[in-house]
Amino acid sequence: MLNFFRHLHTVNKHRFIVCKLCFKLGLYRQGLTHDLSKYSWTEFSNSVKYFLGNRSPIYGEYMDKGYSEIWLHHKGRNKHHWEYWIVYLKDSLVTLEMPLKYIKEMVADRIAACMVYEGKNYHNSSALEFLEGSNEKNLMPHNTYLKLKEYLEIVANNDLDTALRKIKEAD
């Protein structure tokens, strides 16, 4: 029962931060509707079961099962994840470039995730460091990766309000 309330608090905190960041980016609808699928039975019940506290329950479920129902459900319903934009066409997988408004929401999502999971250890380059430490460069559509990295570099090199203003005004 304790994990239920801890996970609910984590989700609510994450969504609140993303909403605030999206509003600063001019993405009002996206801010209000961000990650609503996390309250669905599939995502919420499994997330409570695999709650870790310092990282996403997706990792706990993956370590237990070798895959994550949470992630499969989540990425298929949220356009701010580049994995949403993978389609199967004529016997091949195609990764589509993301529209800018979803890349900007992805920036807000990654900043908020770092803030929530890193707590006092969060710094403005956290999301950029996470990206650079991942293999996403080799998987994500090229221009989507470049734009995400550009935006996260703006965040890393400015105070957050200035960075968000620059990203909002970009493109």
matplotlib code that plots the C-alpha trace (Angstrom):
import matplotlib.pyplot as plt

x = [0.0, 2.9, 4.2, 0.7, 1.0, 4.7, 4.1, 1.1, 3.1, 5.9, 3.6, 1.8, 5.0, 6.4, 3.2, 3.1, 6.7, 6.1, 2.9, 4.8, 7.6, 5.2, 3.3, 6.6, 7.1, 3.6, 2.4, -0.7, -2.7, 0.3, 1.1, -2.4, -2.6, 1.0, 1.3, -2.3, -1.8, 0.2, -3.1, -4.4, -4.7, -1.9, 0.7, -0.4, -0.8, 2.5, 4.3, 3.1, 4.3, 7.7, 8.1, 11.8, 11.8, 15.0, 14.2, 11.3, 9.4, 9.9, 13.4, 12.2, 9.6, 12.2, 14.6, 11.9, 10.3, 12.7, 10.3, 8.0, 4.2, 4.4, 6.7, 4.9, 1.6, 3.1, 5.2, 2.3, 0.1, 2.4, 3.7, 6.5, 8.4, 10.4, 9.5, 5.9, 7.0, 8.3, 6.1, 6.2, 6.1, 6.7, 8.7, 10.8, 10.8, 10.8, 11.5, 9.7, 11.0, 9.0, 7.1, 8.8, 6.0, 6.6, 10.3, 9.8, 7.4, 10.1, 12.6, 10.1, 9.6, 13.2, 14.0, 11.1, 12.2, 15.7, 14.3, 12.1, 14.6, 17.8, 16.2, 18.9, 21.5, 19.6, 21.5, 20.7, 22.9, 21.3, 19.0, 21.8, 24.1, 21.5, 21.0, 24.7, 25.2, 22.5, 22.5, 19.6, 21.8, 22.0, 18.3, 16.4, 15.7, 18.7, 17.1, 15.0, 18.2, 20.0, 17.1, 16.7, 20.4, 20.4, 17.5, 19.1, 22.4, 20.4, 19.1, 22.6, 24.1, 21.4, 19.2, 16.0, 13.7, 16.1, 16.5, 12.8, 12.3, 15.0, 13.5, 10.0, 11.2, 13.3, 12.1]
y = [0.0, 2.3, 2.0, 3.0, 6.4, 6.8, 6.1, 8.4, 11.1, 10.6, 10.7, 13.8, 15.6, 14.7, 15.8, 19.1, 19.9, 19.0, 21.1, 24.1, 23.7, 23.1, 26.3, 28.2, 26.7, 27.8, 24.2, 24.5, 21.6, 19.3, 20.4, 19.6, 16.2, 15.1, 11.4, 10.8, 7.2, 6.8, 6.6, 3.7, 0.3, -1.2, 1.5, 2.4, -1.1, -2.4, 0.8, 0.3, -3.3, -2.3, 1.0, 1.8, 5.4, 6.6, 5.5, 4.5, 1.3, 0.4, -0.7, -2.9, -4.6, -5.0, -6.7, -9.0, -10.0, -9.0, -6.5, -3.9, -3.7, -0.3, 1.0, -0.7, 0.8, 4.2, 4.8, 3.8, 6.6, 9.5, 11.5, 13.1, 9.8, 9.2, 5.5, 6.5, 7.5, 4.1, 2.5, -0.8, -0.2, -2.7, -5.2, -2.6, -0.4, 3.4, 6.0, 9.2, 12.6, 14.2, 17.4, 20.2, 20.6, 17.0, 17.4, 20.4, 18.4, 15.7, 18.3, 19.2, 15.5, 14.7, 17.7, 16.8, 13.2, 14.2, 16.7, 14.0, 11.1, 13.1, 15.4, 17.6, 16.2, 17.7, 20.2, 21.9, 19.5, 16.3, 15.6, 16.3, 14.0, 11.3, 11.6, 11.5, 8.5, 6.6, 4.8, 6.9, 8.8, 5.5, 4.8, 8.0, 9.8, 11.9, 15.3, 14.6, 13.7, 16.8, 19.1, 17.4, 17.7, 21.4, 22.1, 20.2, 22.1, 25.4, 24.1, 23.0, 26.4, 28.7, 29.2, 27.2, 30.2, 31.7, 28.3, 27.7, 31.1, 30.5, 27.1, 28.5, 31.2, 28.8, 27.6]
z = [0.0, 0.7, -2.9, -4.1, -2.4, -3.2, -6.9, -7.0, -5.5, -8.0, -11.0, -9.7, -9.0, -12.4, -14.2, -12.2, -13.2, -16.8, -16.9, -15.5, -18.0, -20.9, -20.0, -20.2, -23.6, -24.7, -24.8, -22.7, -23.9, -23.9, -20.3, -19.1, -20.8, -20.4, -19.3, -18.4, -19.4, -16.2, -14.4, -16.6, -14.9, -17.0, -16.2, -12.7, -11.2, -12.7, -11.6, -8.0, -8.1, -9.5, -7.7, -7.2, -5.9, -7.5, -11.1, -13.3, -12.4, -16.1, -15.1, -12.3, -14.5, -17.3, -14.9, -13.6, -16.9, -19.6, -21.0, -19.6, -20.1, -18.5, -21.3, -24.2, -23.1, -22.3, -25.5, -27.7, -26.2, -25.7, -28.7, -26.7, -26.9, -30.0, -29.9, -30.6, -34.0, -35.1, -37.8, -39.7, -43.4, -46.2, -44.2, -42.4, -39.4, -40.1, -37.5, -38.3, -37.4, -34.5, -34.8, -32.9, -30.4, -29.2, -29.1, -26.9, -24.7, -24.6, -23.3, -20.5, -19.7, -19.5, -17.3, -15.0, -14.8, -13.8, -11.2, -9.7, -9.7, -8.9, -6.3, -4.8, -7.2, -10.2, -12.3, -15.6, -17.5, -16.0, -19.0, -21.5, -19.7, -19.6, -23.4, -24.1, -21.8, -23.7, -27.1, -28.3, -30.9, -32.8, -32.5, -32.7, -36.0, -36.8, -36.9, -33.9, -32.0, -33.1, -32.1, -28.7, -28.1, -29.2, -26.8, -23.9, -24.5, -24.2, -20.8, -19.7, -20.5, -19.1, -16.1, -16.7, -17.3, -19.9, -21.5, -21.8, -23.3, -25.9, -26.8, -27.0, -29.4, -31.5, -34.9]

ax = plt.figure().add_subplot(projection="3d")
ax.plot(x, y, z, "-o")
ax.set_aspect("equal")
plt.show()
